[in-house]
């Protein structure tokens, strides 16, 4: 739960005492390696790291982080330019019963996933539909309503016309990890889906979205020159400033012609 604190605030040329609420952020220890008795041929090297995160739904977070940032071919250099999740895994909670400090720990056992074949691109979307998707994504109540501290990311299916999954965390990269972990666990192919994000799309966020398999990204916030260049080079649709209340968005790259009038 969030932490309630007493603070002093300066506003309108005056000081005042008030109650406020802070988001909890805790360290999470993660270990990973090949699944015992069957994944050695996948070339997975064991390792460990520590993340900082909102302490909820951590199994998807740690699985997605390992898949996208630790064993993905585009990260390890084994296969530059390859996109999409290439491994599956199981997560074991090794925590010692507490929800803070170094007591939070998880082990991820990985195995090679069956080949997914040629990725299918997302279906084209009308401008009004894209804004409706952002409205559904941003309109639901969430963790940031109390603290203003959270980012969110979501998976939208253009064919079904609905939001399949939404993730929230303090770190915007954590949100993508959470979606990737969910997709790997549920066997959801992210390639034909739209990624919605609340945060600005930087080069690092764009690259993580690509590792997850997305080729259509829409942000409520800004984009950078690097992300636009990468999207243009890779044939990715990149939309920024998608503000449903203002009925507007900006298409920065759309080589696939996915955004329609």
Buried (B, 14 or more C-beta within 10 A) or exposed (E): EBEEEEEEEEEEEEEEEEEEEEBBBBBBBBBBBBBEEEBEEBEBEEEEBEBEBBBEBBBBBBBBBBBBBBBBBBBEEEEEEEBBBBBBBEBEEEBEEEEEEEBBBBBBBBBBBEEBEEBEBBBBBEBEBBBBBBBBBBEEEBBBEBBEBBBBBBBBBBEEEEBBBBBBBBBBBBBBBBBBBBBBBEEBBBBBBBBBBBBBBBBEBBBBBBBBBBBBBBBBBBBBEBBBBBBBEBEBBBBBBBBBEEEEBEBBBBBBEBBEE
